[in-house]
Amino acid sequence: MTSTNLLAQQNSKNESFKLTILHLNDHHAHLDGEDFELNFDGIKTKVELGGFPRVATKIKELKAKAINPLVLHAGDAMSGTLYYTIFKGQADVELMNMIGFDAYTLGNHEFDEGDKVLADFIDKAKFPIVTSNVEVKKGSVLENRWKPYIIKDIKGEKVAIIGLESANKTKSSSRASEDVVFFDEFFRAQKYVSELQEKGINKIILLSHFGYENDLELAKKIDGIDIIVGGDSHALLGDFKEFGLSSVGEYPTKTLSKNSKNVCVVQAWEYAKVVGELNVEFNSKGDVINCGGKPNLLIGETFTQNDKELNKEQKSAILKKIENSNISITKENPEILAKLNHYKKEIEEKSKEVVGVIKEDLRHIRIPMTNYGDMDGSLLPLGSEIAPVIAEAFYNLSLRADACIQNAGGVRSGLLAGEINVGGVYTLLPFSNTLFEFDIKGSEIKQLLEDAIINYNDNRGSDGSFPYAYALRYDIDMNREKNSRVYNLEIKDRKTKKWQPLEADKSYVIVTNSYIANGKDGYTTLKELSNRGKGIDTYLDYAMSFVNYAKEKKEISRLPKDEHCIKSYTLLKK
């Protein structure tokens, strides 16, 4: 070998390898763009935000200029709008095929309608499914439908992508059959990282549907992960403060592994609003030496203030302001738009009917004083404003009920002031649930509230389990011992409308949804009562129940403070 060839070989070994990751997560059947308010110089400005036609345009644009692009989706395509209610994921997967993903991991909501609906989704998918901690028994309809990881050969460099599902959350909060077995996230992630390292692969991406905070913990505890592309917690990362949005961290979030190696963690908010763009550089040993990029918030070209479209001069001022920001004005891809219109015709006919008027914004967070999506939790010390209203709707329909209990995750968004139609209700309450009534003792009501809090606080379950109610109110202190965090419970007499202490040995009737009635989201007391024959399925569709409530009430406002279920909430002291 000549000295010239030897030098070239040495230089090749010292060269870095660059990778661009374009990513999405938690789009939840939000295929259309949606009206949204951003702040420009403190003025609320309505824009059209997100949607798959814009996602497709942005990914195509970024791929064209990217170095070694990968397109990844971190789960939860399913559940959230009438597109899912009617088409059960088939509309989503067809558009995802058109965009062209390199890998997709399962989210907990992929199991919302059971194994068969997920199998149908996977059958149509033209992209690989990866998840390392979910397996199925022999003979299952889901047998051989995914792998724990895939290995991509990119210009001679091997890059592994491991999938990861939120185990306890999916097990307790989905309709996966007994054929589906879930394993610990940390153990399985380490197992497959080690397996890949033994194969000589040193560039490893974890495609995770485990939540932002859990991803940061994974990054710190497991050796060998270079990048985590996440989902599940709907985390908005990056700087959007001047536009009125609250983020939960930097994009990318940089941390160190147990062996002091760089790990880059990203997530792309929710509902096809953001396309994440992560640029990573590895050295010859496969260590991350640099990562950067931006979360591209996709908006249309029209701006409206006070119901008036901005003139050319006003629009120019906004365009200049967002020029170097994370906001991207993005046109809609015509091919995706045409395919979407095929599905939209059927949706529109069913969703146009106006059923009521929302008199004021009804905001939603899952846990009081805790950020959710772009909502600043500090503005809502008692938590969600919409969840107790939904609980009132179910209470009114169930003439037997003394109270209603509704899990936070069953409510998918807040409501803006204005008319609400059938489509809006099914977007708010998208799941195929019915109303369930229970004969229950006061002590069991207290325990099921405790169960819900234990699920997310102690068991790494979904914060969607957080309990809201109507005709029942209570204090919560997260600093108290397990099973004693909910106290001072009161129930409102249906006839006299007077509040009185909840009596431990007294029998009551509560109404709730079939999802938590079957023990999902950690509501184990309700599951036990169901097994003992104490629950009755009314077979009343829960979204249609809210439609009927809205039609009867005509105008909907937030509940008075003394009617809200949360009397006080004390955050856990760190």
Backbone hydrogen bonds, N-H to C=O, Kabsch-Sander energy under -0.5 kcal/mol:
donor,donor_aa,acceptor,acceptor_aa,energy
6,L,2,T,-2.3
7,L,3,S,-2.2
8,A,4,T,-1.9
9,Q,5,N,-2.2
10,Q,6,L,-2.3
11,N,7,L,-2.5
12,S,8,A,-2.2
13,K,9,Q,-1.9
14,N,10,Q,-1.3
15,E,11,N,-0.8
15,E,12,S,-0.6
17,F,282,F,-2.3
19,L,280,V,-2.7
20,T,67,I,-0.7
20,T,68,N,-1.7
21,I,278,L,-3.1
22,L,20,T,-0.6
22,L,70,L,-3.2
23,H,276,G,-1.8
24,L,72,L,-1.7
26,D,75,G,-2.9
28,H,76,D,-2.5
29,A,77,A,-1.3
30,H,27,H,-2.6
31,L,29,A,-1.7
34,E,49,L,-2.2
36,F,47,V,-2.4
38,L,36,F,-0.5
38,L,45,T,-2.7
39,N,243,F,-2.5
40,F,38,L,-0.5
40,F,43,I,-2.2
43,I,40,F,-1.5
44,K,42,G,-0.5
45,T,38,L,-3.2
46,K,304,T,-3.2
47,V,36,F,-3.0
49,L,34,E,-3.3
49,L,47,V,-0.6
50,G,298,L,-2.9
51,G,272,A,-1.3
52,F,31,L,-2.2
54,R,51,G,-0.6
55,V,51,G,-2.2
56,A,52,F,-2.8
57,T,53,P,-1.5
58,K,54,R,-2.7
59,I,55,V,-2.6
60,K,56,A,-2.2
61,E,57,T,-2.4
62,L,58,K,-2.8
63,K,59,I,-2.7
64,A,60,K,-1.6
65,K,61,E,-0.7
65,K,62,L,-0.6
66,A,62,L,-1.0
68,N,66,A,-0.7
70,L,20,T,-2.4
72,L,22,L,-2.7
72,L,70,L,-0.5
73,H,103,A,-1.7
74,A,24,L,-2.5
84,Y,81,T,-1.1
85,T,81,T,-2.1
86,I,82,L,-2.6
87,F,83,Y,-1.7
88,K,84,Y,-2.6
90,Q,87,F,-1.9
93,V,89,G,-2.4
94,E,90,Q,-1.6
95,L,91,A,-1.8
96,M,92,D,-2.5
97,N,93,V,-2.3
98,M,94,E,-1.5
99,I,95,L,-1.7
100,G,96,M,-2.6
102,D,71,V,-3.5
103,A,71,V,-1.1
104,Y,128,P,-1.6
105,T,73,H,-1.8
106,L,130,V,-0.5
110,E,107,G,-1.4
111,F,108,N,-1.4
112,D,109,H,-1.6
114,G,111,F,-1.8
118,L,114,G,-1.3
119,A,115,D,-2.6
120,D,116,K,-2.3
121,F,117,V,-1.8
122,I,118,L,-2.7
123,D,119,A,-2.5
124,K,120,D,-1.2
125,A,121,F,-0.9
125,A,122,I,-0.6
130,V,104,Y,-2.6
131,T,147,K,-2.2
132,S,163,G,-2.2
135,E,181,V,-2.6
137,K,179,D,-2.1
140,S,137,K,-2.0
143,E,140,S,-1.8
145,R,142,L,-1.5
147,K,129,I,-1.9
150,I,161,I,-1.9
152,K,159,V,-3.5
154,I,152,K,-0.8
154,I,157,E,-3.4
155,K,153,D,-0.7
157,E,154,I,-2.0
159,V,152,K,-3.0
159,V,157,E,-0.6
160,A,203,K,-2.5
161,I,150,I,-2.6
162,I,205,I,-2.8
163,G,148,P,-2.0
164,L,207,L,-1.8
166,S,209,H,-0.7
167,A,165,E,-1.0
170,T,166,S,-2.2
171,K,167,A,-2.7
172,S,168,N,-2.4
173,S,169,K,-1.7
174,S,170,T,-0.6
175,R,111,F,-1.4
180,V,177,S,-1.6
181,V,135,E,-3.6
183,F,133,N,-2.5
188,R,184,D,-2.2
189,A,185,E,-2.3
190,Q,186,F,-2.3
191,K,187,F,-2.3
192,Y,188,R,-2.2
193,V,189,A,-2.1
194,S,190,Q,-2.6
195,E,191,K,-1.9
196,L,192,Y,-2.1
197,Q,193,V,-2.4
198,E,194,S,-2.1
199,K,195,E,-0.8
199,K,196,L,-0.5
200,G,197,Q,-1.7
201,I,196,L,-2.2
202,N,200,G,-0.5
204,I,202,N,-0.5
205,I,160,A,-3.1
206,L,227,I,-3.1
207,L,162,I,-3.6
207,L,205,I,-0.7
208,S,206,L,-0.9
208,S,229,V,-2.2
209,H,164,L,-2.7
211,G,231,G,-1.8
215,D,211,G,-2.5
216,L,212,Y,-2.1
217,E,213,E,-1.7
218,L,214,N,-2.7
219,A,215,D,-2.6
220,K,216,L,-1.5
221,K,217,E,-1.7
222,I,218,L,-2.2
223,D,221,K,-0.5
225,I,222,I,-0.7
226,D,204,I,-2.3
227,I,204,I,-1.5
228,I,264,C,-2.7
229,V,206,L,-2.4
229,V,227,I,-0.5
230,G,228,I,-0.7
230,G,266,V,-2.9
231,G,208,S,-0.8
233,S,231,G,-0.8
237,L,235,A,-0.7
238,G,249,G,-2.7
240,F,238,G,-0.8
243,F,240,F,-1.7
244,G,241,K,-1.8
245,L,240,F,-1.7
246,S,374,D,-1.0
247,S,245,L,-0.6
248,V,236,L,-2.6
249,G,236,L,-0.6
253,T,265,V,-2.8
254,K,252,P,-0.6
255,T,263,V,-2.5
257,S,261,K,-2.7
260,S,257,S,-2.1
263,V,255,T,-2.6
264,C,226,D,-2.0
265,V,253,T,-2.9
266,V,228,I,-2.6
268,A,230,G,-0.5
269,W,235,A,-2.0
271,Y,26,D,-2.8
273,K,270,E,-1.7
274,V,268,A,-0.5
275,V,296,N,-2.0
276,G,23,H,-2.5
276,G,274,V,-0.6
277,E,294,K,-1.8
278,L,21,I,-2.9
279,N,277,E,-0.5
279,N,292,G,-3.0
280,V,19,L,-3.2
280,V,278,L,-0.5
281,E,290,N,-2.8
282,F,17,F,-3.1
283,N,287,D,-2.5
286,G,283,N,-2.0
289,I,281,E,-3.0
290,N,281,E,-1.4
292,G,279,N,-2.2
294,K,277,E,-1.9
296,N,275,V,-2.3
296,N,294,K,-0.8
297,L,295,P,-0.9
297,L,326,N,-2.9
298,L,273,K,-2.5
298,L,296,N,-0.6
299,I,297,L,-0.5
299,I,328,S,-2.4
300,G,48,E,-2.1
304,T,46,K,-2.0
305,Q,308,K,-2.6
308,K,305,Q,-1.6
310,L,303,F,-2.7
315,K,311,N,-2.6
316,S,312,K,-2.1
317,A,313,E,-1.6
318,I,314,Q,-1.6
319,L,315,K,-2.7
320,K,316,S,-2.1
321,K,317,A,-1.5
322,I,318,I,-2.0
323,E,320,K,-0.6
325,S,322,I,-1.8
328,S,297,L,-3.4
330,T,299,I,-2.9
330,T,328,S,-0.6
333,N,53,P,-1.9
337,L,333,N,-2.4
338,A,334,P,-2.3
339,K,335,E,-2.0
340,L,336,I,-2.6
341,N,337,L,-2.2
342,H,338,A,-1.0
343,Y,339,K,-1.0
343,Y,340,L,-0.5
344,K,340,L,-2.4
345,K,341,N,-1.5
346,E,343,Y,-0.5
347,I,343,Y,-1.5
348,E,344,K,-3.2
349,E,345,K,-1.3
350,K,346,E,-1.0
350,K,347,I,-0.6
351,S,347,I,-1.3
352,K,348,E,-1.1
355,V,420,I,-2.8
356,G,420,I,-1.3
357,V,554,K,-2.5
358,I,418,G,-3.4
359,K,357,V,-0.7
359,K,556,I,-2.6
360,E,556,I,-0.6
362,L,415,L,-3.2
363,R,361,D,-0.7
369,M,377,G,-0.8
369,M,380,L,-1.8
370,T,367,I,-1.7
372,Y,375,M,-1.6
375,M,372,Y,-2.4
377,G,375,M,-0.8
379,L,376,D,-1.7
380,L,377,G,-1.9
383,G,380,L,-1.6
384,S,365,I,-0.5
385,E,363,R,-3.0
386,I,363,R,-1.2
390,I,386,I,-2.2
391,A,387,A,-2.2
392,E,388,P,-2.0
393,A,389,V,-1.9
394,F,390,I,-2.0
395,Y,391,A,-2.4
396,N,392,E,-2.7
397,L,393,A,-1.6
398,S,394,F,-1.8
399,L,397,L,-1.1
401,A,398,S,-1.0
402,D,509,V,-3.8
403,A,509,V,-1.1
404,C,470,Y,-2.2
405,I,511,V,-2.0
406,Q,468,Y,-2.8
408,A,466,F,-2.3
409,G,464,G,-3.2
410,G,407,N,-1.2
411,V,408,A,-1.6
412,R,410,G,-0.5
412,R,428,L,-2.3
415,L,362,L,-2.5
418,G,358,I,-2.5
420,I,356,G,-2.6
422,V,353,E,-2.1
423,G,351,S,-1.8
425,V,421,N,-1.9
426,Y,422,V,-2.3
427,T,423,G,-1.5
428,L,424,G,-2.0
429,L,425,V,-2.9
433,N,431,F,-2.0
435,L,540,L,-1.6
436,F,512,T,-3.2
437,E,536,I,-2.7
438,F,510,I,-2.7
439,D,534,K,-1.9
440,I,438,F,-0.6
440,I,508,Y,-2.8
442,G,503,E,-0.7
442,G,506,K,-1.8
443,S,504,A,-2.4
444,E,441,K,-0.5
445,I,441,K,-1.8
446,K,442,G,-2.1
447,Q,443,S,-1.9
448,L,444,E,-2.3
449,L,445,I,-1.6
450,E,446,K,-2.0
451,D,447,Q,-2.9
452,A,448,L,-1.8
453,I,449,L,-1.5
454,I,450,E,-2.7
455,N,451,D,-2.3
456,Y,452,A,-1.1
457,N,453,I,-2.7
458,D,454,I,-2.0
459,N,454,I,-1.8
461,G,455,N,-2.7
465,S,462,S,-1.5
466,F,463,D,-1.5
468,Y,406,Q,-2.6
470,Y,404,C,-2.1
473,R,490,E,-2.4
474,Y,565,C,-2.8
475,D,487,Y,-2.8
476,I,568,S,-2.3
477,D,485,R,-2.1
478,M,570,T,-2.5
480,R,477,D,-1.5
484,S,481,E,-2.0
487,Y,475,D,-2.2
487,Y,485,R,-0.5
490,E,473,R,-2.5
491,I,500,Q,-2.9
492,K,471,A,-2.1
493,D,491,I,-0.5
493,D,498,K,-2.9
497,K,493,D,-2.1
500,Q,491,I,-2.1
502,L,489,L,-2.1
504,A,502,L,-0.5
506,K,503,E,-0.9
508,Y,440,I,-3.5
510,I,438,F,-2.0
511,V,403,A,-2.0
512,T,436,F,-2.7
514,S,434,T,-2.5
517,A,513,N,-1.8
518,N,514,S,-1.1
518,N,515,Y,-0.5
519,G,516,I,-1.8
520,K,515,Y,-1.5
521,D,172,S,-1.7
522,G,172,S,-0.5
522,G,519,G,-0.8
523,Y,520,K,-1.4
524,T,522,G,-2.3
527,K,523,Y,-1.5
528,E,524,T,-2.4
529,L,525,T,-2.2
530,S,526,L,-2.5
531,N,527,K,-2.4
532,R,528,E,-1.3
533,G,530,S,-1.6
534,K,529,L,-3.0
536,I,437,E,-2.9
538,T,435,L,-2.7
538,T,536,I,-0.6
539,Y,435,L,-0.6
541,D,539,Y,-0.6
542,Y,433,N,-2.3
545,S,541,D,-1.9
546,F,542,Y,-1.3
547,V,543,A,-1.8
548,N,544,M,-2.4
549,Y,545,S,-1.9
550,A,546,F,-2.7
551,K,547,V,-2.3
552,E,548,N,-2.0
553,K,549,Y,-2.8
554,K,550,A,-2.7
555,E,553,K,-2.4
556,I,357,V,-2.8
563,E,560,P,-1.9
564,H,560,P,-0.9
564,H,561,K,-0.8
567,K,474,Y,-2.8
567,K,565,C,-0.8
568,S,474,Y,-0.7
570,T,476,I,-2.4
571,L,569,Y,-0.6
